[in-house]
Amino acid sequence: MDRAQKAESIETLKGVFADAGSVVVTHNLGLTVAEMEDLRGRLRTAGGAFKVVKNRLALKALEAEEGSDYHGLFKGPVGIAYSENPGTAAKVATEFAKANDRFKIVGGFMGSTVVDQKGVDALSKLPTLDEVRELGPFSVDHRSRTDKTHVASEHVEQLRQF
């Protein structure tokens, strides 16, 4: 991979990270091509994607400083599952990991919040935006925007505790 290709890859990853509601970092050593295609298909159906990444390029795309929490995620053979909806990638990756012992979840991040494997597991158990919408109009939370922001920040704090 020459410099131009690396620069293009970094820019692509910057776009992925900016648009993703969450990113799940995984180790996928030993998966067959058929298993990888199965994972990609599941994510695509749910509105997400999976990409094998080079650690150094991912860290450059994140503009991660040496010793940051991101550095603990990007070691070894890494792939990322991502989606716009924060819970989708975590939900699909967690389900896939339960069925395949060669697929390991390392951790993940939502914006600048980095979580470990337990945090990804907790995120996978939260309802997705589509699941909330299916509940119908009577389940809509009519609290003020300030209250909703407070509730959302409480969820982020719960994820940080993992």
Salt bridges, closest charged atoms under 4 A:
GLU11 OE2 - LYS14 NZ 3.63
GLU35 OE2 - ARG102 NH2 2.55
GLU37 OE2 - ARG40 NH1 3.82
ASP38 OD2 - ARG42 NH2 3.19
GLU63 OE2 - LYS14 NZ 3.62
ASP121 OD2 - LYS125 NZ 3.15
ASP130 OD1 - ARG133 NH1 3.61
GLU131 OE1 - LYS91 NZ 3.89
ASP141 OD2 - ARG143 NH2 2.43
GLU154 OE2 - HIS150 NE2 2.65
GLU157 OE2 - ARG160 NH1 2.85
